[in-house]
Amino acid sequence: MTPRLRFAPSPTGALHIGGVRTALYNYLFARKHNGVFLLRIEDTDQGRYVPGAEDYIIESLKWAGIVPDEGVGFGGNEGPYRQSDRKEIYHKFAHELVERGHAYYAFDTPDELEQRRQAEDNFTCNHLTRGTLTNSLTLGMDDARSWIEEGRPYVVRLKVEPGREIKINDLVRGEVTFQSGELDDKVLLKADGMPTYHLANVVDDHLMRITHVIRGEEWLPSTAHHVLLYEGFGWSDTMPVFSHLPLILKPVGSGKLSKRDGAKFGMPVFPLSWKGETSEDSFEGFREAGFLPEAMINFLALLGWHPGGDRELFTLDELISEFSIEHIGKSGARFDFEKAKWFNQKYIQSLPTDVLASLILPHAEKKGYNTDMAYLGQVASLMRERVTFIPDFVEAGYYFFEPVKSYDQETIAKKWNENLIPFFNNLTEFFSNFEPFEASQLEEQVKGLIQTAGYKPGDILPLLRIAFVGTMKGPAVFDTVVALGREESAARIRRFLEHISS
C-alpha cells in the first residue's frame, strides 16, 4: 500500500515552528517510502479563523521546500482539502454514527450545561451523566427526530461505553492504553452544523486514505476517541498508524515553546514574519531574520530525531534517506537558537558565491546600495566566514557600500600619533597609483613601505584597517582594499585623516 500522510493545520494565525517540524516529518516519511504528502486545511472552528493564515501556511511550506503532492493550493483527486468545503460529508457521517448506535443527539443548551458545571464539580457529559440530560437516549429516537424536525438546536455526541481498554501502538511511544470509563462523550457535530476536530479528522483521514498520522504530542489524549470513531464506523482495518511527536521546549527551563517566546528571547519561532492587528500579535520569521530554508530544515529535523552518530549537517535528500520514526525520541527537545544560528552559518559558508550574491541583492536594493552582481560576489566571498544571517552582509559589512560611520577610538588612542600623518598621506598617493591593484602585491609593497619608514606592521596595519572599515574586525585588509577599489581606498584614508584631525 502506498503510504499517504498529511499535514493538517488550522488557519488561526501564523504557523508555529512546531507545526513546520510536524509537516517536515510527514514529508520525510512520505518521500522515504515513495508515498504521498498532502496539505489539508482544518478550518472547522470558524470563530478562530484568521484571514491570510491559509496563504501564510502555503507560502511557508513552499519556502521551506516541504512541498505537498496534493491539497489546498496543490490540486489532487481526494478533495476538497479544505474542511469548510466538506460540511455535507461530515453531516452525513455524523447521522450515520447515530444510526449505528455509537453516537446520539443532544439537546442541552450551552446555558443548561453551564448550570450543571456550576452546580457540580468536574461535571462532564459521559456515561455517568448522559442519562440525566436531554438527548435521544433519554427522549427516545422518535421524539428526538421530532425535535430536530421542529428546528430545535442539537449536537451529535460520541457515545463512549465504559469498561474497556483502548490500546494503540504508537510508533514513538510504544503501546498506550486508555480506560474508556475516563473519557467524555465528545461533541462530533456542533449546533451550527460544523464538525468538531474529532469527527472531521477521522472522516477525512479515512476518505483521503491516510495510512500514517504523525502529529504533536498534544493530540495523544484525543486518539482514544478517534479509535472509537474508527470502530464505530467499521473502519478499524484501515485505521492509520499513529506517531505522536515530542514537544519543542523553551530555550531555557521547561515548558512548551510558545509564540510569545520569540519576543521574550529575541528569536523567531515562525517560518515567515506575520503582521497581526497589534504589535503583540506581529512576529518575525526565520526567513526575514536571514535564515536559509535549508538551515532551518536541518535544525528542525534534529529537534527530536537523529539517525545516530555525530553528524549534524544533512541536505534534504540526505534527511529523506536517513529518516525513520524509530529514531524519534519521546522526551521534549530544547529549542537551542544558538544551534540554529550555527546551522545557518554553515549553510551560508557552503553556498556558491553567485548564489550568495543573489541572496544579498534584495537587502542591498532595500538600502540603495551598489547592486552590481560581480561586486556583491566580492562582498559575499569576503564576508561569508564572518556572518550569521543573510542581512549581515549589508549590516555588518555596510562599509563595502558606504563610507565608514564610526571609528574604533580605543585602538586609535593606543596606536595613533601625529608623526604618522606624512606616512598616511603617502599611502593615499600610493593607493591612487599602484599597479597591479591586487591584494598580495599591495600587501607586499605596503609592508615594504612600513619597513622603509622605520615602523613595524603592528604600528600601521591596525590603523589602516580602521581607516577602511572602522573596526578591527572584518576581512583581510588588502582583500578589502581591492574590493573597495583604488579611488575609494584612497578616499577612505583621506577621510580617516580628517577624522583624526577634527
FENURVEN-V438668 format. One line per field, one symbol per residue. ss: DSSP state (A for helix, B for strand, O for the rest). A space follows every 10 residues. Layout:
ss = ???
This chain:
ss = OOOBBBBOOO OOOOOBAAAA AAAAAAAAAA AAOOOBBBBO BOOOOAAAOO OOAAAAAAAA AAAAOOOOOB BOOOBOOOOO OBAAAOAAAA AAAAAAAAAO OOBBBBOOOA AAAAAAAAAO OOOOOOOOOA AAOOBAAAAO AAAAAAAAAO OOOOBBBBOO OOOOBBBBBB OOOBBBBBBA AAOOOOBBBO OOOOBOAAAA AAAAAAAOOO OBBBBBAAAA AAAAAAAAAA AAAOOAAAOO BBBBBOOBBO OOOOOBOOOO AAAAAOOOOB OOOBOOOOAA AOBOBAAAAO OOAAAAAAAA AOOOBOOOOO OOOOOAAAAA AAOOAAABOO OOBBOOAAAA AAAAAAAAAA OOAAAAAAAA AAAAAAAOOO OOAAAAAAAA AAAAAAOOOO OAAAAOOAAA OOOOOOOOAA AAAAAOOAAA AAAAAAAAAA AAAOOOOOAA AAAAAAAAAA AAOOOOAAAA AAAAAAAAAO OOOOOOAAAA AAAAOAAAAA AAAAAAAAAA AO
